[in-house]
Amino acid sequence: MTNTDDFVSGKDIENNKETTTLTRRIRLVPVLMDKNSEVEPDGADEELKKKIADYKYSVYNHLKKTLKNQITVQNLIMTNLYLEELYKTPKEDREELRRLYSRMPGSKKESAYSEIPQEFLYVEHVTGVEYCDIYHKVYLDFCKACRDGLLYGKVSLPSYSFSSPINYSSKKCGLRRNNPRTNNGIYHMDSCDEEFFEHLVKEKNPKLFLSLPAGMNFKLSLGSLKKSNSLRKEFIKIFNGVYKICGSSIEIDKSNKVFLNLTIKIPREKYELNSDNVVGVDLGVANPAVCVMNNSEHSLFLGDKEDMFNLSKKYQEEKRRVQKGLAFTNGGHGRTKKLQKLERLKEHEKNFRGTMNHKLSKKIVDFAVDNKAKYINLEKIDSRGFREREDFVLLRNWGYYDLTQKIVYKTKQKGIQVRFVEPAYTSQTCSCCGQRAADNEASWRVNQSDFICRNSDCEKYLKVVNADYNAAKNIATCTKFCDDQDDEINKSI
């Protein structure tokens, strides 16, 4: 099963501008293997069933202990980096500490973990976890926290918990044929790739497996043929060598389901883009998204306010009804079971917003590609521009930030650059003449959907223009970009 919440890392591997990376979330099912064949349970064989159940338990137990080990190491490294910066440790000492924290316990050379008690660090469960990769990941998180103001008290020191994924290098999660010594990685059970590709396209559950250290074997559950069609095509390109698997991770959710976050490096598609073409996107309420070109009248209206508001209102009313019912239930044991319905509603609402934002962001990026636009201008939006109560409800349940995030990572695959502009007066200024109402004059935006220019010298004098179209046009032609441009984009990645 693949999740719709696919995401892109935002930074190209090795800063190669010809490639980009994306991550696919795939369900993993532990399977017992016998001589490179899957052992399937027999209805009458109770001993075999028990053997398979014990194996699955051992896999889950191993993953959780590995995660606990990794969390311990990550928090130790983060604390060390903070103390180094706090006490201005010399560069030579920092290099030595980096080497110590990058070596695994039991190394012939000295390691920072050698003196840690066994009850805090499960050395026997670190197989497959690269300590140098862990250090690099923590170092990047620490640098980001410093940029966000860690040393000035603006943010707290990052920490890692059991919700963190287990990181594996490409040697462990890549194609097994590329790692003959370790025998770890992704592989299929068919005689040749062509036969596997045929099964991959036609069968719901093709024989695709992942082998990890410590004898852990998983079957990749891709989900239905329709929903996982793009993922299956990506696996064909992976086995053909067009795409490359990078360092990936494994996570365990609250229901003890295991997922593989498969990171793939793909060649960036080349498009003919014109730096003079800019798409302005107005994210509003009357129209969720309006796209307009800066040098033409070409536009695109996306979404429907009534449908979005009614669905959001439906979810809110249903959650309030369930919460009122829970107010009269006693606490104690069984609390999780009592809250299951409420959690399901929250999950459905989250999936609804995510799917809607995926569709909107894809159409926005496709509009830019079709018009050969090199740039997409977005407003830096907050809740101050939404005054009516209905607008606040819609803003709260839509997720403008999530939509912006999806636009940013989709544009990186196309080579399009996202720029954030100041939103001041974009909806009150005429896109034709550039004038707006005086301070002592009524606004030219007469209502939520209509704009009327009252400048007698303007070509659109007293003509009714769609207010969102007018705002999107102003955004497309705006040159007042946010001072924290890079920060805004980094936040969206």
C-alpha positions in Angstrom: 0.0 0.0 0.0 1.3 3.4 -1.0 0.3 6.5 0.9 -0.8 9.7 -0.9 1.4 11.7 1.4 4.4 11.3 -0.8 7.0 13.9 -0.2 10.2 15.2 -1.8 13.4 15.9 0.2 13.9 19.2 -1.6 17.7 18.9 -1.7 19.2 17.1 -4.6 21.7 14.3 -3.8 25.3 15.6 -4.0 23.8 19.0 -5.2 23.3 17.5 -8.7 20.9 19.9 -10.4 20.2 17.2 -13.1 18.5 14.9 -10.5 15.9 15.2 -7.8 14.8 12.9 -5.0 11.4 11.7 -3.8 10.2 9.3 -1.2 7.5 6.6 -1.5 5.9 5.1 1.6 5.3 1.4 1.2 3.8 -1.1 3.6 6.1 -3.9 4.7 4.8 -7.3 5.8 7.3 -9.7 7.7 7.6 -13.0 5.9 9.4 -16.2 6.8 11.7 -17.3 4.0 13.0 -20.9 3.4 15.7 -21.2 0.7 14.7 -18.0 -1.1 11.0 -18.9 -1.1 8.2 -17.5 1.0 6.7 -19.9 3.7 3.0 -19.6 3.5 0.8 -20.7 6.4 -1.1 -24.0 6.0 -4.6 -24.1 7.5 -4.0 -27.4 9.2 -0.4 -27.0 10.3 -0.6 -25.3 13.7 3.2 -25.7 14.3 4.0 -23.8 11.1 1.5 -21.1 12.1 3.2 -20.7 15.5 6.6 -20.6 13.8 5.5 -17.8 11.5 3.9 -15.9 14.4 7.1 -16.2 16.5 9.2 -15.0 13.5 7.0 -11.9 13.1 7.2 -11.2 16.8 11.0 -11.4 16.7 11.1 -9.0 13.7 9.0 -6.4 15.5 11.0 -6.9 18.7 14.3 -6.4 16.8 13.1 -3.3 15.0 11.9 -1.7 18.2 15.2 -2.4 20.0 17.1 -1.1 17.0 15.0 2.1 17.1 15.7 2.5 20.8 19.4 2.2 20.1 19.3 4.7 17.3 17.3 7.2 19.5 19.9 6.9 22.2 22.7 7.6 19.8 21.0 10.5 18.1 20.2 12.3 21.4 23.8 11.8 22.5 25.2 13.3 19.3 22.7 16.2 19.5 23.7 17.0 23.1 27.4 16.8 22.1 27.0 19.2 19.2 25.1 21.7 21.3 27.8 21.6 24.0 30.5 22.0 21.4 28.8 25.1 20.0 28.0 26.5 23.5 31.6 26.2 24.8 33.2 27.1 21.4 35.2 23.8 21.2 38.3 24.1 18.9 38.0 22.8 15.3 40.5 20.0 15.9 38.7 18.7 18.9 35.4 18.8 17.0 36.9 16.7 14.2 38.0 14.1 16.8 34.6 14.0 18.5 33.0 13.6 15.1 35.2 10.5 14.4 34.4 9.1 17.8 30.6 9.5 17.4 30.8 8.0 13.8 32.3 4.7 15.0 30.0 1.9 16.1 30.4 0.3 19.6 33.1 -2.4 19.6 35.2 -0.8 17.0 38.9 -1.5 17.1 39.5 2.2 17.2 38.1 4.2 20.1 34.4 4.9 20.0 32.2 7.3 22.0 29.8 4.5 22.8 32.2 2.1 24.3 31.6 3.2 27.9 27.8 3.3 27.6 26.1 0.6 29.8 24.5 -2.3 28.0 21.0 -1.5 29.3 21.1 1.8 27.5 22.7 0.7 24.2 21.7 -2.6 22.6 24.9 -3.3 20.7 23.7 -6.6 19.3 20.8 -4.7 17.6 22.7 -2.2 15.7 23.4 -4.4 12.7 22.6 -2.4 9.5 22.5 1.0 11.1 25.4 3.2 9.9 26.7 5.4 12.7 28.3 7.8 10.2 24.9 8.3 8.5 23.2 8.8 11.9 25.8 11.5 12.7 25.3 13.2 9.4 21.5 13.3 9.8 21.7 14.7 13.4 24.3 17.3 12.2 21.9 18.6 9.5 19.1 18.8 12.1 21.4 20.7 14.5 22.4 23.2 11.7 18.8 23.8 10.9 18.0 24.4 14.5 20.9 26.9 14.8 19.6 28.8 11.7 16.2 28.9 13.4 17.6 30.6 16.5 18.6 27.7 18.8 21.5 29.6 20.4 19.2 32.6 21.0 16.4 30.7 22.7 14.0 31.0 19.8 13.6 27.2 19.4 14.4 24.3 21.7 17.1 21.7 21.2 15.8 18.9 18.8 15.2 15.5 20.3 14.4 12.1 19.0 11.6 9.8 20.1 10.0 6.4 19.2 8.1 8.2 16.4 11.4 8.6 14.5 12.2 6.2 11.6 15.1 3.7 11.6 17.6 4.9 9.0 19.3 2.5 6.6 21.9 3.2 4.0 21.4 2.4 0.3 23.6 -0.7 0.8 20.9 -2.2 3.0 17.7 -0.9 1.2 19.0 -0.8 -2.4 18.8 -3.6 -5.0 20.1 -6.8 -3.6 21.9 -7.6 -6.9 24.1 -4.5 -6.3 25.1 -5.9 -2.8 26.1 -9.5 -3.4 28.3 -9.6 -0.3 25.7 -8.5 2.2 22.8 -10.2 0.5 20.6 -7.3 1.7 18.2 -5.2 -0.4 15.1 -5.4 -2.6 14.7 -8.3 -4.9 12.1 -10.4 -6.8 11.5 -14.1 -7.1 11.0 -14.3 -10.9 13.5 -15.9 -13.3 14.1 -12.6 -15.1 13.2 -8.9 -14.9 10.9 -9.1 -17.9 8.8 -11.8 -16.2 8.7 -9.8 -13.0 7.6 -6.6 -14.9 4.7 -8.5 -16.4 3.6 -9.7 -12.9 4.2 -6.3 -11.5 1.8 -4.7 -13.9 -0.9 -7.3 -13.8 -0.9 -8.8 -10.2 -2.0 -7.0 -7.0 0.7 -8.6 -4.9 3.8 -9.3 -6.9 6.6 -11.2 -5.3 8.8 -8.3 -4.3 10.8 -8.6 -1.1 13.2 -6.7 1.1 16.0 -8.4 3.0 17.6 -6.6 5.9 20.4 -7.5 8.4 19.7 -9.9 11.3 17.7 -12.2 9.0 14.7 -9.8 8.6 12.6 -10.4 5.5 9.7 -8.4 4.3 7.2 -8.5 1.5 6.4 -5.1 -0.2 2.7 -4.6 -0.3 2.1 -2.1 -3.1 -1.7 -1.9 -2.8 -4.3 -1.9 -5.6 -3.2 -1.8 -9.2 -5.0 1.5 -9.9 -3.7 3.5 -6.9 -0.1 2.2 -7.1 0.2 2.4 -10.9 2.9 5.1 -10.7 4.8 3.3 -8.0 4.9 0.1 -10.1 6.3 2.1 -13.0 9.0 3.5 -10.8 10.1 0.0 -9.7 10.4 -0.9 -13.4 12.8 2.0 -13.8 14.6 1.1 -10.6 15.4 -2.4 -11.9 16.3 -1.1 -15.3 18.8 1.3 -13.7 17.1 4.5 -14.7 16.2 5.4 -11.1 18.5 4.8 -8.1 17.6 4.0 -4.5 19.3 6.2 -1.9 19.4 5.9 1.9 15.9 5.0 3.1 14.2 4.5 6.5 11.7 2.2 8.2 9.0 3.3 10.6 6.6 1.6 12.9 3.2 3.3 13.3 0.9 3.2 16.4 -0.8 0.1 15.2 2.6 -1.7 14.8 2.4 -1.6 11.0 5.8 -1.4 9.3 6.4 1.0 6.5 9.4 1.6 4.2 10.2 5.2 3.3 11.9 4.4 0.0 14.0 7.4 -1.2 14.7 7.4 -5.0 17.0 9.6 -7.0 15.5 10.3 -10.4 16.7 12.3 -13.4 15.0 15.6 -13.6 12.8 16.1 -16.6 13.9 18.9 -18.9 11.3 21.4 -19.9 11.5 24.5 -22.1 10.9 27.3 -19.6 11.0 31.0 -20.2 12.3 33.3 -17.5 10.0 36.0 -18.7 6.9 33.9 -18.0 5.6 34.1 -14.4 2.5 32.4 -12.9 0.8 34.2 -10.1 -1.3 32.1 -7.7 -3.9 33.6 -5.4 -4.9 31.2 -2.6 -8.3 32.6 -1.5 -11.6 31.7 -0.1 -14.2 32.4 -2.8 -11.9 30.4 -5.2 -9.4 28.2 -3.4 -6.7 28.7 -6.1 -6.5 31.1 -9.1 -3.6 31.0 -11.6 -2.8 33.9 -13.9 0.0 34.6 -16.3 1.9 37.8 -16.0 2.1 38.6 -19.7 -1.2 37.2 -21.0 -4.9 36.9 -20.0 -4.5 33.1 -19.6 -6.0 32.0 -16.3 -7.1 28.9 -14.4 -9.7 28.7 -11.6 -9.3 25.7 -9.3 -11.5 24.3 -6.5 -14.9 25.0 -5.2 -15.5 26.9 -2.0 -18.9 25.4 -1.2 -17.8 21.8 -1.5 -14.7 22.5 0.6 -16.6 24.4 3.3 -19.4 21.9 3.5 -17.1 18.9 3.8 -15.0 20.7 6.4 -18.1 21.6 8.3 -19.4 18.1 8.1 -16.2 16.7 9.7 -16.2 19.4 12.4 -19.9 18.7 13.4 -19.2 14.9 13.4 -16.2 15.4 15.7 -18.1 17.6 18.1 -20.9 15.0 18.3 -18.4 12.2 19.1 -16.6 14.4 21.7 -19.9 15.2 23.4 -20.6 11.5 23.7 -17.2 10.8 25.1 -17.7 13.4 27.8 -20.0 11.0 29.7 -17.7 8.0 29.5 -15.6 7.0 32.4 -11.9 7.1 32.2 -9.5 4.3 33.0 -8.9 1.2 31.0 -10.2 1.1 27.5 -9.6 4.8 26.8 -7.9 4.1 23.5 -10.8 2.0 22.3 -13.3 4.7 23.2 -11.3 7.3 21.2 -11.0 5.1 18.1 -13.9 6.7 16.3 -12.7 10.2 17.0 -9.2 9.3 15.7 -10.7 7.7 12.6 -12.5 11.0 11.9 -9.4 13.0 12.3 -7.5 10.6 10.0 -10.3 10.9 7.3 -10.2 14.7 7.6 -6.4 14.7 7.2 -6.6 12.4 4.2 -9.3 14.6 2.6 -7.1 17.7 3.0 -4.0 16.0 1.7 -5.7 14.6 -1.3 -7.3 17.9 -2.2 -4.0 19.8 -1.8 -2.2 17.2 -4.0 -4.8 17.7 -6.8 -4.6 21.5 -6.6 -0.8 21.6 -6.5 -0.5 19.2 -9.4 -2.9 21.4 -11.5 -1.0 24.6 -10.6 2.4 23.1 -11.6 1.0 21.6 -14.8 -0.4 25.1 -15.6 3.0 26.6 -15.2 4.7 23.9 -17.4 2.0 24.2 -20.1 2.7 28.0 -20.2 6.5 27.5 -20.0 6.7 29.6 -16.9 10.1 29.6 -15.1 8.6 31.1 -11.8 5.6 30.7 -9.7 4.8 33.6 -7.3 2.9 32.8 -4.1 1.7 35.0 -1.3 3.0 34.7 2.2 -0.3 34.0 3.8 -1.4 34.0 7.4 -4.8 34.3 9.1 -4.8 38.1 9.3 -6.3 38.3 5.8 -9.4 36.2 6.8 -11.9 38.1 8.8 -15.3 36.3 8.5 -16.0 33.4 10.8 -16.7 31.2 7.8 -13.3 32.1 6.3 -11.6 31.2 9.5 -13.2 27.8 9.5 -12.1 27.2 6.0 -8.6 28.4 6.6 -8.3 26.1 9.7 -9.5 23.0 7.8 -7.8 23.5 4.5 -4.1 23.8 5.3 -2.5 26.6 3.2 0.9 25.6 4.4 0.5 22.0 3.3 -0.6 23.2 -0.2 2.4 25.5 -0.4 4.7 22.7 0.7 3.3 20.4 -2.1 3.7 23.2 -4.7 7.3 23.7 -3.8 8.4 20.1 -4.0 6.5 19.5 -7.2 8.1 22.5 -8.9 11.6 21.2 -8.0 11.0 18.2 -10.2 10.1 20.4 -13.1 12.9 22.9 -12.6 10.5 25.7 -11.7 11.4 28.2 -9.0 8.8 29.3 -6.3 9.0 32.9 -5.0 7.1 34.4 -2.1 5.8 37.9 -2.4 4.4 40.4 0.1 0.6 40.1 0.2 0.0 43.7 1.1 -2.6 45.4 -1.2 -2.6 42.6 -3.8 -6.4 42.3 -3.6 -7.0 46.1 -3.4 -4.8 47.2 -6.3 -6.0 47.3 -9.9 -3.9 44.9 -12.0 -4.4 47.0 -15.1 -3.4 50.5 -14.0 -1.7 49.7 -10.7 -3.8 52.2 -8.7 -5.8 51.5 -5.5 -8.4 53.4 -3.5 -7.2 56.3 -1.3 -7.2 56.0 2.4 -10.4 58.0 2.8 -12.1 56.2 -0.1 -14.1 53.0 0.0 -12.2 49.9 -1.2 -12.4 49.1 -4.9 -12.9 45.4 -3.9 -16.7 45.7 -3.4 -17.1 42.1 -2.1 -15.4 38.8 -1.8 -15.7 38.0 -5.5 -15.8 41.4 -7.4 -13.3 44.2 -8.0 -14.2 47.5 -9.7 -11.5 50.0 -10.7 -12.5 53.6 -10.2 -9.5 55.2 -11.9 -11.0 57.1 -14.9 -7.7 56.7 -16.8 -7.8 52.9 -16.6 -8.9 50.7 -19.5 -11.1 48.7 -17.0 -12.7 51.8 -15.5 -15.9 50.8 -13.7 -15.7 47.3 -15.2 -16.4 44.4 -12.9 -13.4 42.1 -12.6 -13.1 38.8 -10.7 -11.3 39.8 -7.4 -9.2 36.6 -7.2 -8.2 37.0 -10.9 -7.1 40.6 -10.2 -5.1 39.5 -7.1 -3.4 36.7 -8.9 -2.4 39.1 -11.7 -0.9 41.4 -9.2 1.0 38.5 -7.6 2.3 37.5 -11.0 3.7 41.0 -11.7 4.9 41.7 -8.2 8.6 42.3 -7.6 8.4 42.9 -3.8 9.7 39.5 -2.6 9.9 38.4 1.0 13.2 39.2 2.7 13.3 35.7 4.2 12.8 34.1 0.8 15.1 31.1 1.3 13.7 30.5 4.8 10.2 30.4 3.4 11.2 27.8 0.8 13.2 25.7 3.3 10.2 25.7 5.6 8.1 24.3 2.8 10.4 21.5 2.0 
